[in-house]
């Protein structure tokens, strides 16, 4: 699995429960939203599903265990 997103900002520590969602067809709207958020080209649904499956992608869904005020943050003024 790829975990590059975890290295994006090490200034926040969020205690959370993680669920691995392997049904990529059901999660396609979320995969699409992630690509759109980061300005990436979004292929058509069938092509996108094929690419996700070929790469062995899954979606990791994080549910914070504590409210935002209790997260550990460094240098975020």
N, C-alpha and C positions, 0 to 999 in steps of 0.2 A: 504494500500500500504506500501511497505517497502522503507525506505529512508536511509539505512545504508551507502550508498555510499557518502551521503552528509557529513558524519562525518569523512571521510577519511583524509581530510586536510583542517583545518579551517584557513589556512594562506592566502587563496586567496578568494577574493570577486569579482564575475563576474556578472555585470548587464546583464541579458539575458532574452530572450523570450523563454518560454517553451511550447512545443507541446506534448500532450499525444497521443501516437500512439498505438491504441488497436488492430490493425490487426497484430497479432503475426506471422502469416505465412509470410506476406510481410517483416517483420522485422527479420526473422530468421537468415539471414546472420550477422546482427549486434549482436544479442544475442550470436551467435556462436563465433564471434570475441571477445566479452567481456569475454566469458569463456576461450578462448584460451589465451588472454592477461594475465589473472590471474592464468594460469596453471591448470585450472579445466578440468576434463574429459568432452568431448563433445559427447553426445549420438547421435545416428542416427536421421535424421530429424523428422520422425514420433514420435519417443519416446520423442524427445526434445519438439516438439509441444504439445504433451499430457501433459508433465510435466509443461510446461509454463502455459498452460490453467488451469491445476489443481491447480496451485499456484495463479491464478488470475493475472499473470504478464502483465504489459504494458511496453512500452518503452517511457521514457521521453527524448525528443530531445531538447537540449539546443542550442540556436543560440545567441551568444554574441551580445550585442547591441553596444559595443565599441571595438576598436582595442586592442590587447594585451597590448600595452604600457599604456593604460588608466585603466587597471584592478588594483584593490587595492591588494597589496601583503605585507605580513609581514614576515620578517626573511628568505627570499629566496635570498641569496646572489649569 
